[in-house]
Structure formats: C-alpha cells, structure tokens
Amino acid sequence: MIIRSAEFLCAAVKPSQYPAEGMAEIAFTGRSNVGKSSLINLLLNRRKLAKVSGTPGKTRTINFYNINNEFRLVDLPGYGYARVSRSESEEWGKMMESYLSKREGLLKVVQLVDSRHEPTAQDLQMYDYLRYYGLDGIVVATKSDKLSSNELSRSLSVIRKKLDLSAADVLIPVSALKRTGHDRLLSVMEDILGNEDTQIAGQDKGSAPHDIG
C-alpha cells in the first residue's frame, strides 16, 4: 500500500460526531504510552499528523483520518493510564463500546502491545473484546528496537501465548524509531481493504461479553 494522502477529519466522543458511514475504517488501539501516535505517523509518513505526547492518557477522543480518499484510519484513545479517574474510565468504556460495537464500516482493529513487557490484564481484556466482535487478528509489538534479536523472539512467543493468538493471527514487531515493520503492516491493511465486502464488521452486533472500561 502506498499512502498518497492523509488528512485529519475530526475528533469525536459520541456517534453524532463521527464522519458519515460509507467508507471502510481500520482502527488502532493500545495502552497509553505504547507508541500508537508514533506508529500512525510512521505508517502515514507524516511527522506530526497524530500528536505524540509525553503525557500518557492525554488523547481522550476518537480521531478519524482520511487516507487516500479510500479509507479511514481511526486512532482510539489509549487505555490503562493509572491517573485517570473512575468516572473518566467509565466514560472511556462507553465511548469505546459505542464505536466498536456499532460502527458498520469498521473492518479491523490493530491491537498494540509493548514488546518489552508481557501483555497486561487490560491488553488481554481488550483483545478478548475485539475477538468477540470479530475485529481481532492483527497485533503489533511496538518499540522492538529496544530488544535484541533473541529477546524479541522470546517476547513475541510470550505475546502469542498470553493473547492466545491463533496461527492465522498476525503479529508484527515494529519500531517507529528505526522505521521497521510498518511495510508489513501496510501490506496486511491493504489485504483487509481488498477483502472489504466479506470482512465488514458491525453486523448482528450484540452486547459485549464484559465491560472494557
């Protein structure tokens, strides 16, 4: 996939603020400070399109980007930041469930985990939620440059085991700093968009198996 254009569309906290349906979407989710904004900027070849913050938990909106006038990349707010209040966490959960369970054009969600650590309980909870809705299947292990080859290999094995990934699930180590791994992710995204007719999520969606807030 070649990214020819990338444009920020809007930031939303409720469905009435979302862009109109009718275009395929691929969303990105992950724990606060996992490197999601840096990865998005790498994928789109734009240095500052997605704002990178040194303060975890700062992004509290669902951010929509128009890519090539062909699909939307959706940046979901990070989870797991300890300083977020209980009421804010509950609002986050409601916002996420509303988008993930009802958005008809949503094809897949890319789950980000930190390659340096085992997936957290919240990482597992989020991936189970994605699996329930058929939005799972793509996991990115960020900050892979921080590990040696042997350490990274062990880390990927742990991630596969902890998240209970199937042989068909894709696990991609990526380094935004070294600019590695993103080409494979773009290729996977291209395949998803190419199979859009058979992979659109949002049909016959019921209640989630558990809260994600």
N, C-alpha and C positions, 0 to 999 in steps of 0.2 A: 504494500500500500504506500502510495506517495501522498503526503499531506501538502496540498497546494494552497489551502487557505484555512484559517482558523479564526473564529470571531466569537467573542463573549456575547451571549444573548441576554441573560438575566440571572438574578439570584432570587430564589423563591423559598418560602417556608410553608406554603399551602398550595393545594391543587389549582386554585383560581389564578395563581401567579405563574403557573407552568406555561411554557410555549404550547401552542396548539398541537394536538396529535397529528399524525400523518407522516412522521419521519422516524426512522429507526434510531434507537438510543442504546449506547453501551455505557454503563456506569462504573465508577471506581469507588471502592470503599476500603477502609482500613483504620487501624488505631491511630489516634492523634500522634503526630511526630514520626510516622512511619516513612515519610518521604513521598507522599502522594502528589503534592503540588510539583515537586521536582521531577517526578516521573512524567506527569502530564505535560510539563514544559518540554521535556526531552522528546516525548512522542510527537508533539506538535511542532518541534523545532523552533520554539519561541521561548526566549529567556524569562519573560516576566508575565506571560498571559495568565497563568494561575499564580496567585500571590503566595510566595513562600514566607512563612512566618517563623520566628524563633520562639514564639509563644504557643505551646500545644493547646489545642482546643479552641483556637481563635475562629476558625471557619465554622459558622453555625447555620449556614444556608446551603441549599442545593443549587449548585451553579451549573448552568447549561451553556455549552459551546457548540456553535455551528461549524462542522468540519466539511470542507469541500462542497458545501451546499448539498451534501448527500446523506449525512447522518449527524447525530448529536453525541458528543461526549459529555457525560454528566459527572460532576465532581460532588460526591456525597460528603456531608460533614463527618469529621473524624469522631471516633468513639473511644471511651476508656480513659478520658482525662480526669484525674482524681479531684481536681479543684472545681469541677462542675457541680452545681447544687443538685439536690434530688429533684427539684421541680424542673430544672433545666434538662436533666437526664430524661425525665418523663416526657417532656415536650419533644426532645430529640427522638425518642422511641416512636411517638405518634407520627412525627414528620416522616421518619424513615418508613414506617409500616404503610403509611398512606401512599407514598411513592412506589415502593417495591411491590405492593400487593395489587395496585390498581392501574399502574401505568401500562397501557396496551402496547405501546411501541418499544418497550424495554426488552431487549434481546438477551443480554447477559450482564452480569456484574463481575468485574475483576476484583478479586479479594487480595489485598496487600498485607503481607506479614514481614516482620523484620527478620532477615536471615540470621542475625546474630543471637537470636533468642528463640526458645520454644514458643509456639503459638500460645497466647494467653487464653484464659477461660472465655473472655469476650470474643476473641478471634474464633474459637470453636463454636460459640453460640451464634455468631454472625454467619459462619459458613453453613451451619445446620439450617439456619433460616433461609439462606439462599438455596440450599438443596431442596427444601420443602417446596419452594416455588419454581424449581427447575431453572434457576438462574446461576447455578454453580458450574464448576468445571474449569475455571481459569484462576490460578493462584500465582501471584508474583512475589518473589522473595527479594526484598529491597536491600540496598546497602551491601551488596555481595562483595564489593571491593574491600570491605573491612576484614574479610576472611581469606585464609589460604585456600588452595585448591582442595586439600584434604578436609579442612574444616567446613568448607562449603558443601562438599559431598555429604558429609555426616549431617550437616544442618538440613539439607534437602530431604534426606531419609527420615529425619525426625519430623519434619513438617508433613510429609506424606503420611506418616503413621498417625500423628496426632489429629490431623484433619480427616483421616480415613479416606484419603483420595483413592479413586479407582485408577486402573491402568489407563483409562481413557482421559482422565483429568490431566490438564496441562499445568505444569509447574515450571516457571521461568525465573531464573536468577537475573536480576537487573542491577546495574549500577548507574545512577544518574551522573555521578562524578566522573566515572571512566567512560560513560556513554556506551555501555554494553548491554545486550539483551533486549533492547527495545525493538530492534528489527524483527525478532521472532514474535514479539507481542503484536506488532503491527500486522504481521502475516496472519496470526490467529484471528485478529479482529476482522481482517479482510475476509477470511473464510466464514466467519459468523454472519457478516453482512451479505455475503454471497448466498447464504442459506436462509435468508430472512423470511421467506414465505413459510418455512417449516419450523422456525425457531422463535417466532414472536411469542413472548410471554404475556401474561396479563389476561389470559382466557381461562374461565372457570376457576378464578382465584377465590379461595375461602379464607378463613381466619388462620392466622399464624399459629404454629404449634406452641409458641411461648412468646413472651414479650422480648423485645430486643433493646429496650432502654436500660 
